Amino acid sequence: MDISIIVPSRNEGVNVELLSERILRSMPDTVSYEIMFVDDSDDETVRRLEGLARSDSRIRYLHRDNGSGLSTAILEGFAIAQGDWFIVMDADMQHPPESLPRVIEAIRLEGADIIVPSRFIPGGSDGGLNVWRKLVSWTARMMARMSLRKVRSITDPTSGYFAVRRQAAFSKELNPIGWKILLEILARSEYNKVVEIPYSFEARDLGSSKFNWKEQANYVRHLIRLVGNSEPDLRFWKFCAVGLSGVIVNSTCYVLLVTAGLPIAYSFIIATLVATINNFTWNNTFTWKHAKTDSLWYRMLKFSIVSLGGLGVSTLVVDGSHRLLDFHYLFSGLTGIVVSTGWNFAMNSIWTFRTSGSSGSEAKHPADDHKSNVVERVG
C-alpha cells in the first residue's frame, strides 16, 4: 500500500463523515491508500466510524476508551497503518483534503522523507485562525525554531498536517508530550530531506476546538525536553547560564572591592578578570566539555580575545542604536547584550573550542554527528 492517511479524532461527530467524503473525492485513482481514524470519542462519533468502515474497505478505525491524547493516537496509528507513507491530518477539516493530491505529488517527485504543508511560504495562508490563535501559533513556532537547530529552516514545524516516510517515522523511538508530534519527528528522527509545500489553513465549521492552556503548557514541557535531549541545542543555554553566573561573580566582586576601599577603576578591572576566569572555567568544563584540543592556556587566551571582541561589538551596538536609531538607553543596552551573547557563543564555538582537524567548524559532541538535513520549498 502506498499511503496511510491517519486522522486522530475526538468527538468530531459528523465531521468524520464529511472528511471521509472529501478525502475519497480528492485522492488520485492511481494511489493505493487507506484512511485510518484513531478515535478517543465518547459520543456518537464511534457509531459514525463503524458505518464508514462498513461502507468502504479503505476506511478503518481504532477506538480507544482511555485515549491519552493526540500524539499517542498518531503513534498508535503509525503502529497499525499499512502504508509506505503516513499522512497525518486533523478531523476538523481545517487541513483541507483537497490539498492531498499536492502532497502525493511531492511524495512522488521530490525525493523527501518528510513533507510539511506550510501556511507560511508563498501560496500558503493561516486565515483559519483568529488573531489570538495566530499570536500563540507564531510564538510556538519561533520558540521551536530558536531552540532546535534541526527545525530552524522549517517555517511550520508545529503543524498538525504532514507526511512522513515509514522508515523515518520508525527510525527513532518517539515520545512526544501534547499535540506537536511533527516537532518530535523533526527533532529526533533520522531523515535526509524535508520539503515544504503551501496550503491554506481553513476555518472550523463544525464541532469545537480542543485547544486549551493545558496543551500550551504541554508544548513548553515538550520543547524543554527536546532541547535537554540534544547536546548541540542545550549548549547555547548552558553558555547563557554560565554568562549569568559571570554577571553575579562580576557584580559581587566589584562591590566587595569598592567597599574594601580599592579605587573604582581597579575594582572594575579585577572584577572583570575574575568573571572572565569564572566563565572560561565553566564553559571549558561544562558547556564545551568534549572539546579538549588545544592547551588549557591557549583556550583561555582565545576565550579572553573573544570576550574583548564581544565587549567591542556590544559597545558599538549600544552606542549606535542609541545615537543613530534613537533607541531608549535601556533597550540599547539589552540589544547590546543579545548581540554580544550571539557573538561570543558563535566565536567560541568556531574558534576557541573547535574540534581538531575541523578548521572553522563548531566544537562537536558525539550527538552532533547526525546527517545534515536538506529543507526545500516547492511552490
C-alpha positions in Angstrom: 0.0 0.0 0.0 1.3 3.5 -0.9 -0.4 5.8 1.6 -2.0 5.6 5.1 -3.9 8.8 6.0 -4.0 8.9 9.8 -6.7 11.0 11.4 -6.8 11.4 15.2 -10.3 12.3 16.3 -12.3 13.1 19.4 -16.0 13.9 19.5 -15.9 15.2 15.9 -19.4 13.8 15.1 -20.5 14.4 11.5 -17.0 15.8 10.6 -15.6 12.3 10.2 -18.2 11.5 7.5 -17.7 14.8 5.7 -13.9 14.5 5.9 -14.0 10.9 4.6 -16.2 12.0 1.6 -13.8 14.8 0.8 -10.7 12.6 1.1 -12.3 9.9 -1.2 -13.2 12.6 -3.8 -9.7 14.1 -3.6 -7.3 11.2 -3.7 -5.9 10.2 -7.1 -7.3 6.9 -8.5 -3.7 5.8 -9.2 -2.8 5.7 -5.5 -3.4 2.8 -3.1 -4.4 4.2 0.2 -6.3 3.7 3.5 -7.9 6.2 5.9 -7.1 5.3 9.5 -9.1 7.0 12.2 -7.7 6.7 15.7 -10.7 7.8 17.9 -10.9 8.8 21.5 -14.6 9.9 21.4 -17.3 9.4 24.0 -20.2 10.4 21.8 -21.8 9.2 18.6 -18.6 9.6 16.6 -17.8 5.9 17.1 -21.1 4.9 15.5 -20.4 7.0 12.5 -17.0 5.5 12.1 -18.5 2.0 12.3 -20.8 2.9 9.4 -17.9 4.4 7.4 -15.8 1.3 7.8 -18.7 -1.0 6.7 -19.3 1.2 3.6 -15.8 1.4 2.3 -12.9 -1.1 2.9 -10.4 1.7 2.6 -11.7 3.2 5.8 -10.5 1.7 9.1 -10.7 2.9 12.7 -9.3 2.2 16.1 -11.4 3.3 19.1 -9.6 3.9 22.4 -11.7 4.0 25.6 -8.9 5.6 27.6 -7.0 7.5 25.0 -4.2 9.7 26.2 -4.0 12.5 23.7 -3.5 13.3 20.1 0.2 12.4 19.8 -0.3 8.9 21.2 -3.3 8.5 18.9 -1.0 9.2 15.9 1.7 6.9 17.2 -0.9 4.1 17.5 -2.0 4.9 14.0 1.6 4.5 12.8 1.8 1.1 14.5 -1.2 -0.4 12.7 -1.0 1.5 9.4 0.0 -0.4 6.3 1.3 2.4 4.0 4.8 3.2 3.0 4.0 6.8 3.8 1.9 8.2 6.6 -0.1 11.4 6.1 -1.4 13.0 9.3 -4.3 15.4 9.3 -6.9 16.6 11.7 -10.5 15.5 11.7 -11.9 19.1 11.9 -11.2 19.7 8.2 -9.0 22.7 8.8 -6.5 20.7 6.9 -8.3 20.7 3.5 -8.4 17.2 1.9 -8.3 18.9 -1.5 -4.6 19.6 -0.9 -3.8 15.9 -0.6 -3.0 15.5 -4.4 -0.3 18.1 -3.9 1.1 16.2 -1.0 1.1 13.0 -3.1 2.8 14.8 -5.9 5.6 16.0 -3.6 6.0 12.4 -2.2 6.5 11.1 -5.7 8.7 13.8 -7.2 10.8 15.5 -4.5 12.7 12.6 -3.0 11.8 13.7 0.5 11.4 11.8 3.8 9.1 14.4 5.3 6.5 16.6 3.6 5.2 19.7 5.5 2.3 21.6 4.1 3.1 25.1 5.3 0.9 28.1 6.0 3.9 30.4 5.9 5.5 30.1 2.5 4.3 31.9 -0.7 0.9 30.4 -1.6 0.0 29.4 1.9 -2.3 31.0 4.4 -3.3 30.7 8.1 -6.6 32.5 7.6 -8.5 29.9 9.5 -7.1 31.2 12.8 -8.3 34.1 14.8 -5.9 36.9 15.9 -5.2 35.3 19.3 -4.6 31.9 17.9 -2.2 33.4 15.3 -0.2 35.0 18.0 0.0 31.8 20.0 0.9 29.9 16.9 3.6 32.4 15.9 5.1 32.3 19.5 5.2 28.5 19.4 6.9 28.4 16.0 9.5 30.9 17.0 10.3 29.1 20.3 10.8 25.9 18.3 12.9 27.5 15.6 15.1 29.4 18.1 15.6 26.4 20.3 16.1 23.4 17.9 18.7 23.5 15.2 17.1 20.8 13.1 13.9 22.8 12.7 15.4 26.2 12.2 14.9 26.3 8.5 11.3 24.9 8.6 8.6 27.5 8.5 5.8 25.5 10.0 7.4 22.9 12.4 4.4 22.8 14.8 1.9 21.9 12.0 -0.6 19.1 12.6 -0.6 18.3 8.9 2.4 16.5 7.5 3.5 13.3 5.6 6.4 11.1 6.8 8.1 8.1 5.2 7.6 4.9 7.3 11.3 4.4 7.7 11.7 8.0 9.1 8.8 7.6 11.4 10.3 4.4 12.9 13.9 5.5 12.9 13.9 6.6 16.5 11.6 5.9 19.5 9.2 8.8 19.7 7.7 10.0 23.0 6.0 13.4 22.5 4.2 15.4 25.1 1.0 17.0 24.0 0.0 17.6 20.4 3.1 18.5 18.4 4.3 15.2 17.2 5.7 16.7 14.0 8.2 18.7 16.2 9.2 15.4 17.9 9.8 13.7 14.5 11.7 16.7 13.1 13.9 17.0 16.2 14.6 13.3 16.8 14.1 11.1 13.7 16.7 10.3 11.1 15.9 11.8 7.7 17.7 13.5 4.8 15.3 15.8 3.2 12.2 17.9 4.2 10.0 19.5 1.6 7.6 22.3 2.4 4.6 23.0 0.1 2.0 25.7 0.5 -1.5 25.2 1.8 -4.3 27.3 3.2 -5.5 26.5 6.7 -9.3 26.6 6.8 -11.7 27.8 9.5 -13.5 25.2 11.5 -17.2 24.9 10.5 -18.5 22.2 12.8 -17.5 21.0 16.3 -15.4 22.7 18.9 -11.7 23.3 19.2 -9.7 21.2 21.6 -7.1 24.0 22.1 -6.6 24.9 25.7 -4.0 26.2 28.2 -3.1 22.6 29.3 -1.9 21.9 25.8 0.2 25.1 25.7 1.9 24.0 28.9 2.5 20.6 27.4 4.1 22.2 24.4 6.6 24.1 26.6 7.4 20.9 28.5 7.9 19.1 25.3 10.2 21.7 23.9 12.3 21.8 27.1 12.7 18.0 26.9 13.7 18.1 23.3 16.3 20.7 24.0 17.5 18.8 27.1 18.0 15.7 25.0 20.0 17.4 22.3 23.5 18.4 23.4 24.0 20.8 20.4 20.8 22.7 21.3 21.4 22.6 25.0 24.9 24.0 24.6 23.7 27.6 23.9 21.5 27.6 27.1 24.5 26.3 29.1 26.5 29.2 27.7 23.8 31.6 28.8 23.7 30.1 32.2 27.4 30.5 32.6 27.2 34.1 31.4 24.6 34.8 34.0 26.9 33.3 36.7 29.6 35.6 35.4 27.4 38.7 35.9 26.8 37.6 39.5 30.5 37.0 40.1 31.5 40.3 38.5 28.9 42.3 40.4 29.7 40.7 43.8 33.5 41.0 43.4 33.1 44.7 42.2 31.0 45.7 45.2 33.3 43.9 47.7 36.5 45.5 46.3 34.9 49.0 46.2 33.6 48.5 49.7 37.1 47.5 50.8 38.5 50.8 49.6 40.0 49.9 46.3 39.7 52.6 43.5 36.6 52.1 41.3 38.7 51.6 38.1 40.9 48.9 39.7 37.9 47.2 41.3 36.2 47.0 37.9 39.3 45.6 36.1 39.9 43.0 38.8 36.2 42.0 38.9 36.1 41.6 35.1 39.2 39.4 35.2 37.7 37.2 37.9 34.4 36.9 36.0 36.3 36.0 32.8 38.2 33.3 34.6 34.9 32.1 36.1 33.2 32.0 32.7 36.1 30.3 31.0 36.3 27.6 33.7 32.6 26.7 33.5 32.5 26.8 29.7 35.6 24.7 29.4 34.3 22.0 31.8 30.5 22.3 31.3 29.5 23.9 28.0 32.2 22.5 25.8 33.4 19.7 27.9 34.1 17.5 24.9 36.4 20.0 23.1 39.9 19.5 24.5 42.1 20.0 21.5 44.4 23.0 22.3 46.2 23.5 25.6 44.3 25.0 28.5 46.2 28.3 28.5 45.7 28.7 24.7 42.0 28.1 25.0 41.8 30.6 27.8 43.7 33.2 25.7 41.4 32.7 22.8 38.4 32.9 25.1 39.7 36.2 26.5 40.2 37.6 23.0 36.6 36.6 22.0 35.3 38.3 25.2 37.2 41.5 24.4 35.7 41.3 20.9 32.3 40.9 22.3 32.8 43.9 24.5 33.7 46.0 21.5 30.8 44.7 19.4 28.3 45.4 22.2 29.7 48.9 22.8 29.3 49.7 19.1 25.7 48.3 19.1 24.7 50.2 22.3 26.2 53.5 21.1 24.9 53.2 17.5 21.4 52.1 18.4 21.1 54.9 21.0 22.6 57.8 19.0 21.7 56.8 15.4 18.4 54.9 15.9 17.2 56.8 18.9 16.7 53.7 21.0 15.9 54.1 24.7 19.2 53.6 26.6 17.8 50.5 28.4 16.7 48.9 25.1 20.1 49.8 23.6 21.7 48.0 26.5 19.5 45.0 26.1 20.3 44.9 22.3 24.0 45.1 23.1 23.7 42.1 25.5 21.8 40.0 22.9 24.3 40.8 20.1 27.4 40.2 22.2 26.0 36.9 23.5 25.5 35.7 20.0 28.9 36.9 19.0 30.6 35.3 22.0 28.8 32.0 21.5 29.5 31.8 17.8 33.1 32.7 18.0 33.8 30.4 20.9 32.1 27.6 19.0 34.0 28.0 15.8 37.4 29.1 17.3 38.0 28.7 21.0 36.5 25.2 21.4 36.7 24.0 17.8 37.5 20.3 17.3 40.8 19.0 16.0 41.1 18.9 12.2 37.9 20.9 11.7 39.2 24.3 11.0 36.4 26.8 11.4 33.8 24.3 12.5 31.9 24.1 15.7 33.1 22.0 18.6 31.3 18.7 18.4 29.6 16.4 20.9 29.0 12.8 19.8 25.3 13.7 19.5 26.2 16.2 16.8 27.1 13.6 14.3 23.7 13.4 12.5 23.3 13.9 8.8 22.8 17.4 7.5 19.1 17.8 6.6 18.1 19.5 3.4 15.0 21.7 3.5 13.3 22.6 0.2 10.3 24.7 -0.5 8.1 23.9 -3.5 5.5 26.3 -4.8 
